[in-house]
């Protein structure tokens, strides 16, 4: 299919993609936790206002 050099190159590219994915996942997780930290209290307060 391909030479060993191609395999090493694709492996390096996959490692780079994995690093980028890891960074994006951590950014997404921090953004989600921030949104949850902000939205959850607001939602609770909104429900309390609606229920009362």
GROMACS elastic network, one bead per residue, 0.5 to 0.9 nm:
[ bonds ]
;  ai    aj funct       b0    kb
    2     5     6  0.79506   500
    2     6     6  0.59763   500
    2     7     6  0.70807   500
    3     6     6  0.53105   500
    3     7     6  0.67242   500
    4     8     6  0.63287   500
    4     9     6  0.86458   500
    5     8     6  0.51549   500
    5     9     6  0.61991   500
    5    10     6  0.86716   500
    6     9     6  0.50479   500
    6    10     6  0.61499   500
    6    11     6  0.84884   500
    7    10     6  0.52130   500
    7    11     6  0.60846   500
    7    12     6  0.86463   500
    8    12     6  0.62005   500
    8    13     6  0.86196   500
    9    12     6  0.51391   500
    9    13     6  0.62074   500
    9    14     6  0.85697   500
   10    14     6  0.59899   500
   10    15     6  0.85056   500
   11    14     6  0.50073   500
   11    15     6  0.61733   500
   11    16     6  0.86532   500
   12    15     6  0.50169   500
   12    16     6  0.62676   500
   12    17     6  0.86752   500
   13    16     6  0.50351   500
   13    17     6  0.61839   500
   13    18     6  0.85000   500
   14    17     6  0.50259   500
   14    18     6  0.60203   500
   14    19     6  0.86059   500
   15    19     6  0.62144   500
   15    20     6  0.86882   500
   16    19     6  0.50857   500
   16    20     6  0.62940   500
   16    21     6  0.85531   500
   17    20     6  0.50772   500
   17    21     6  0.60078   500
   17    22     6  0.84933   500
   18    22     6  0.60526   500
   18    23     6  0.86487   500
   19    22     6  0.50426   500
   19    23     6  0.63119   500
   19    24     6  0.86587   500
   20    23     6  0.51403   500
   20    24     6  0.61618   500
   20    25     6  0.85399   500
   21    24     6  0.50579   500
   21    25     6  0.60041   500
   21    26     6  0.85863   500
   22    25     6  0.50881   500
   22    26     6  0.62219   500
   22    27     6  0.85898   500
   23    26     6  0.52020   500
   23    27     6  0.61384   500
   23    28     6  0.84912   500
   24    27     6  0.50300   500
   24    28     6  0.59583   500
   24    29     6  0.84571   500
   25    29     6  0.59890   500
   25    30     6  0.85464   500
   26    29     6  0.50059   500
   26    30     6  0.61354   500
   26    31     6  0.84912   500
   27    30     6  0.51918   500
   27    31     6  0.60845   500
   27    32     6  0.85018   500
   28    31     6  0.50317   500
   28    32     6  0.59866   500
   28    33     6  0.85052   500
   29    32     6  0.50146   500
   29    33     6  0.60450   500
   29    34     6  0.84458   500
   30    33     6  0.50982   500
   30    34     6  0.60474   500
   30    35     6  0.85241   500
   31    34     6  0.50272   500
   31    35     6  0.60722   500
   31    36     6  0.85000   500
   32    36     6  0.59834   500
   32    37     6  0.83783   500
   33    36     6  0.50086   500
   33    37     6  0.59530   500
   33    38     6  0.85633   500
   34    38     6  0.62323   500
   34    39     6  0.84461   500
   35    38     6  0.51178   500
   35    39     6  0.56683   500
   35    40     6  0.79792   500
   36    39     6  0.50944   500
   36    40     6  0.53714   500
   36    41     6  0.82849   500
   37    40     6  0.58585   500
   37    41     6  0.69446   500
   37    42     6  0.89984   500
   38    41     6  0.60931   500
   38    42     6  0.65263   500
   38    43     6  0.87987   500
   39    42     6  0.50599   500
   39    43     6  0.58545   500
   39    44     6  0.84862   500
   40    43     6  0.50813   500
   40    44     6  0.61701   500
   40    45     6  0.86271   500
   41    44     6  0.50252   500
   41    45     6  0.61044   500
   41    46     6  0.84442   500
   42    45     6  0.50857   500
   42    46     6  0.59924   500
   42    47     6  0.85493   500
   43    47     6  0.60841   500
   43    48     6  0.85384   500
   44    47     6  0.51132   500
   44    48     6  0.61782   500
   44    49     6  0.86308   500
   45    48     6  0.50388   500
   45    49     6  0.61841   500
   45    50     6  0.85957   500
   46    49     6  0.50993   500
   46    50     6  0.61199   500
   46    51     6  0.85278   500
   47    51     6  0.59115   500
   47    52     6  0.84350   500
   48    51     6  0.51705   500
   48    52     6  0.60483   500
   49    52     6  0.53660   500
